[in-house]
Amino acid sequence: MAVDAQDAGSQGALVRREKAKLRKVLRRFDLILFTACAIVGVESVAFAAQAGAQAITWLLISLVLFLVPYGMLVAELGSANRRGGVRPGR
């Protein structure tokens, strides 16, 4: 048991050193656009355009209704992770 605790401590120090090397490159707006592109895709926009302007309107409404709660979820998880509240499962 003492060996496991020692290994966990050394892994924690290694993780902290590796995290110190990382730079935050993507901003919130970038992540929102990546999510929107992953959800919508080029094919669904072309299909909606063929169906008419009504389909584009509903597509935009559904994106707003999905992305706002999704953004809140990502923000909450990000702040919990920054505080150390989220731990990976073993």
CNS distance restraints for C-alpha pairs under 8 A (distance, minus, plus):
assign (resid   1 and name CA) (resid   5 and name CA) 6.50 0.50 0.50
assign (resid   2 and name CA) (resid   6 and name CA) 6.26 0.50 0.50
assign (resid   3 and name CA) (resid   7 and name CA) 6.18 0.50 0.50
assign (resid   4 and name CA) (resid   8 and name CA) 6.12 0.50 0.50
assign (resid   5 and name CA) (resid   9 and name CA) 6.19 0.50 0.50
assign (resid   6 and name CA) (resid  10 and name CA) 6.29 0.50 0.50
assign (resid   7 and name CA) (resid  11 and name CA) 6.07 0.50 0.50
assign (resid   8 and name CA) (resid  12 and name CA) 6.09 0.50 0.50
assign (resid   9 and name CA) (resid  13 and name CA) 6.39 0.50 0.50
assign (resid  10 and name CA) (resid  14 and name CA) 6.23 0.50 0.50
assign (resid  11 and name CA) (resid  15 and name CA) 6.07 0.50 0.50
assign (resid  12 and name CA) (resid  16 and name CA) 6.20 0.50 0.50
assign (resid  13 and name CA) (resid  17 and name CA) 6.27 0.50 0.50
assign (resid  14 and name CA) (resid  18 and name CA) 6.24 0.50 0.50
assign (resid  15 and name CA) (resid  19 and name CA) 6.07 0.50 0.50
assign (resid  16 and name CA) (resid  20 and name CA) 6.23 0.50 0.50
assign (resid  17 and name CA) (resid  21 and name CA) 6.82 0.50 0.50
assign (resid  18 and name CA) (resid  22 and name CA) 6.92 0.50 0.50
assign (resid  26 and name CA) (resid  30 and name CA) 5.93 0.50 0.50
assign (resid  26 and name CA) (resid  31 and name CA) 6.87 0.50 0.50
assign (resid  27 and name CA) (resid  31 and name CA) 6.52 0.50 0.50
assign (resid  28 and name CA) (resid  32 and name CA) 6.27 0.50 0.50
assign (resid  29 and name CA) (resid  33 and name CA) 6.28 0.50 0.50
assign (resid  30 and name CA) (resid  34 and name CA) 6.18 0.50 0.50
assign (resid  31 and name CA) (resid  35 and name CA) 6.11 0.50 0.50
assign (resid  32 and name CA) (resid  36 and name CA) 6.18 0.50 0.50
assign (resid  32 and name CA) (resid  67 and name CA) 7.60 0.50 0.50
assign (resid  32 and name CA) (resid  71 and name CA) 7.59 0.50 0.50
assign (resid  33 and name CA) (resid  37 and name CA) 6.09 0.50 0.50
assign (resid  34 and name CA) (resid  38 and name CA) 6.15 0.50 0.50
assign (resid  35 and name CA) (resid  39 and name CA) 6.19 0.50 0.50
assign (resid  36 and name CA) (resid  40 and name CA) 5.94 0.50 0.50
assign (resid  36 and name CA) (resid  63 and name CA) 7.33 0.50 0.50
assign (resid  36 and name CA) (resid  67 and name CA) 7.77 0.50 0.50
assign (resid  37 and name CA) (resid  41 and name CA) 5.35 0.50 0.50
assign (resid  37 and name CA) (resid  42 and name CA) 8.00 0.50 0.50
assign (resid  40 and name CA) (resid  44 and name CA) 5.99 0.50 0.50
assign (resid  40 and name CA) (resid  45 and name CA) 6.77 0.50 0.50
assign (resid  41 and name CA) (resid  45 and name CA) 6.71 0.50 0.50
assign (resid  42 and name CA) (resid  46 and name CA) 6.33 0.50 0.50
assign (resid  43 and name CA) (resid  47 and name CA) 6.27 0.50 0.50
assign (resid  44 and name CA) (resid  48 and name CA) 6.03 0.50 0.50
assign (resid  45 and name CA) (resid  49 and name CA) 6.04 0.50 0.50
assign (resid  45 and name CA) (resid  56 and name CA) 7.59 0.50 0.50
assign (resid  46 and name CA) (resid  50 and name CA) 6.23 0.50 0.50
assign (resid  47 and name CA) (resid  51 and name CA) 6.30 0.50 0.50
assign (resid  48 and name CA) (resid  52 and name CA) 6.36 0.50 0.50
assign (resid  48 and name CA) (resid  53 and name CA) 7.70 0.50 0.50
assign (resid  48 and name CA) (resid  55 and name CA) 5.13 0.50 0.50
assign (resid  48 and name CA) (resid  56 and name CA) 5.80 0.50 0.50
assign (resid  48 and name CA) (resid  59 and name CA) 7.89 0.50 0.50
assign (resid  49 and name CA) (resid  53 and name CA) 6.53 0.50 0.50
assign (resid  49 and name CA) (resid  55 and name CA) 7.00 0.50 0.50
assign (resid  49 and name CA) (resid  56 and name CA) 6.54 0.50 0.50
assign (resid  51 and name CA) (resid  55 and name CA) 6.19 0.50 0.50
assign (resid  52 and name CA) (resid  56 and name CA) 7.06 0.50 0.50
assign (resid  53 and name CA) (resid  57 and name CA) 6.33 0.50 0.50
assign (resid  54 and name CA) (resid  58 and name CA) 6.32 0.50 0.50
assign (resid  55 and name CA) (resid  59 and name CA) 5.99 0.50 0.50
assign (resid  56 and name CA) (resid  60 and name CA) 6.19 0.50 0.50
assign (resid  57 and name CA) (resid  61 and name CA) 6.26 0.50 0.50
assign (resid  58 and name CA) (resid  62 and name CA) 6.01 0.50 0.50
assign (resid  59 and name CA) (resid  63 and name CA) 6.16 0.50 0.50
assign (resid  60 and name CA) (resid  64 and name CA) 6.29 0.50 0.50
assign (resid  61 and name CA) (resid  65 and name CA) 6.18 0.50 0.50
assign (resid  62 and name CA) (resid  66 and name CA) 5.98 0.50 0.50
assign (resid  63 and name CA) (resid  67 and name CA) 5.70 0.50 0.50
assign (resid  64 and name CA) (resid  68 and name CA) 5.97 0.50 0.50
assign (resid  65 and name CA) (resid  69 and name CA) 7.13 0.50 0.50
assign (resid  66 and name CA) (resid  70 and name CA) 6.14 0.50 0.50
assign (resid  67 and name CA) (resid  71 and name CA) 5.73 0.50 0.50
assign (resid  68 and name CA) (resid  72 and name CA) 6.32 0.50 0.50
assign (resid  69 and name CA) (resid  73 and name CA) 6.16 0.50 0.50
assign (resid  70 and name CA) (resid  74 and name CA) 6.23 0.50 0.50
assign (resid  71 and name CA) (resid  75 and name CA) 6.07 0.50 0.50
assign (resid  72 and name CA) (resid  76 and name CA) 6.09 0.50 0.50
assign (resid  73 and name CA) (resid  77 and name CA) 6.16 0.50 0.50
assign (resid  74 and name CA) (resid  78 and name CA) 5.95 0.50 0.50
assign (resid  75 and name CA) (resid  79 and name CA) 6.15 0.50 0.50
assign (resid  76 and name CA) (resid  80 and name CA) 6.10 0.50 0.50
assign (resid  77 and name CA) (resid  81 and name CA) 5.98 0.50 0.50
assign (resid  77 and name CA) (resid  86 and name CA) 7.70 0.50 0.50
assign (resid  78 and name CA) (resid  82 and name CA) 6.16 0.50 0.50
assign (resid  79 and name CA) (resid  83 and name CA) 6.31 0.50 0.50
assign (resid  80 and name CA) (resid  84 and name CA) 6.21 0.50 0.50
assign (resid  80 and name CA) (resid  85 and name CA) 4.97 0.50 0.50
assign (resid  80 and name CA) (resid  86 and name CA) 6.04 0.50 0.50
assign (resid  81 and name CA) (resid  85 and name CA) 5.55 0.50 0.50
assign (resid  81 and name CA) (resid  86 and name CA) 5.13 0.50 0.50
assign (resid  81 and name CA) (resid  87 and name CA) 7.84 0.50 0.50
